[in-house]
Amino acid sequence: MDVAVAYEGAQLVAAVLDDDGRSADRHRVDPDRIAELIAWVPAGTVRWVWADTKAIYPRLLAGGVRVQRCHDLRLCHAILSGHDQQLAEDVRWRAQHLTETEPTLLDDQPSEERVELAEVVAEHLRQRRRIAVEEDADDQDRIRRAKLRLLLAAESAGALIAAEMAHVGLPWDAAVHDQQLTELLGPRPRFGGRPVKLQAIADELITKLGVGAFNPDSPVDLLQALHRAGIKVESTRKWELQQIDHPAIPPLLEYKKLSRLLSANGWAWLDAWVHDGRFRPDYVVGGVVTGRWATSGGGALQLPKQIRRAAKADPGWKLVVSDASQLEPRVLAAMAADDQLATAARGHDLYQGLVDAGVVDTRAHAKVAMLGALYGATAGFGGQLMPRLIKAYPRATGVVEDAARAGERGEVVSTFLGRRSPLPPESWQELQRLAGSGEASAEEARKARQQARDWGRFTRNFVVQGTAAEWALCWMARLRQSLVDLGQPDARPELVYFLHDEVIVHSPTDCAEQVAKLIKDAADQAGVMLFGDSGVEFALQIAVVDDYGQAK
């Protein structure tokens, strides 16, 4: 049963939808009387339909209400807009209720006051028509639409999970965080400026460079100082600096690392993002074109190892930390139905599996070869190893090679469930047209070839990274369902953190081992849900710990 919901002015308006997706009954309540709305909904399994989970669900959570299922029209519309030609009504709804920066969805979020209930119902009907199976549809079209329905359900489940993780929060010990910062940087300055240890490293850097005072926090000043010292580098990136043999380089690299810690996760971050013993990041579901999540604040996807000890379980609780091992190569094996690569993936180390199969001689070479396949290595050692990988695993490498060639031609590619890549920008297309006409200069033709290869590398990785994001959504959705009935009503395990291929569950100690098993079961179920009996093992590293720092 579907129940459409929208905020209209100061009230929450809901309508039960009939089998045709049309409004059959309406109810209106004040936001502070959420329980009345829940009691009004007929008994049975309910799927809540609303324009934007981020606009409505946090208010329900604050009122003590959790929902099992939802259909997020904004997220689903962003996915469906990549399929077929939009109807005029779809374009109008999109213009009114979606951001203009799709598919990143990182800017202004729609306001619930802008969406009337009638519009929610109408958009829901349009989306139902888009994924409905026609009576004369062939098997291929039925499979495509079934995959798309799974993707929409998983994306909407992800929206619920993101809101719930922000509501619950990752347990965070501010005193431990402060202690770690003090040990690494020195005591917190009372009136701004650099902490004493960071200042000492800056002084050492300036002394060893020997070109006078400069601001190491300014990339321009730093680059000019390096040039004055005779160090010819084009940037201050870590990989380039590591190639230089000069006594100033070690303190420079150390300064950059600690300065980054101070700016990204220092005391200002602690003040802004940790309250009441919880870190509550603002996740953006589908915030990247591949479907990966992003954050609009808090940097949850980049918590450095130096501060992870501060993510600390409450007394009597544990953190169950799970990391999917070598997820993208395993996803590639499954989506390509490559039995040979699936065999190599059995166990916790796929790279060692490539060595055992005789494809390469060392694990390090196996990693370079596989990353080269995923990201399009054409030169260096990765490029040299690619022919071996192509010969050993033609089905898997064929998937990414086909995606790369399609991207070079400016075509759209899709993830396993059907999320579509964006078209290259108009400037890219214009340059390719110019090169194809034979009227391009030698430099324009060279640039066109380079841009085509670059876009091909993007589409090559898009199909795998996007499918890995789909697997992770299904993994979390299954895990969320399995945690509902575990523990006591006032002390249940909760998903509290997600990082691409890693989840953390905050669990009472007495059921932490059971949670670990549920995490593994959910990973297996997600693999079957997407790929059927692919033979690919989605291996996990699971640790039951007191703090996040102990898991690595």
Disulfide bonds with the S-S distance in Angstrom:
none
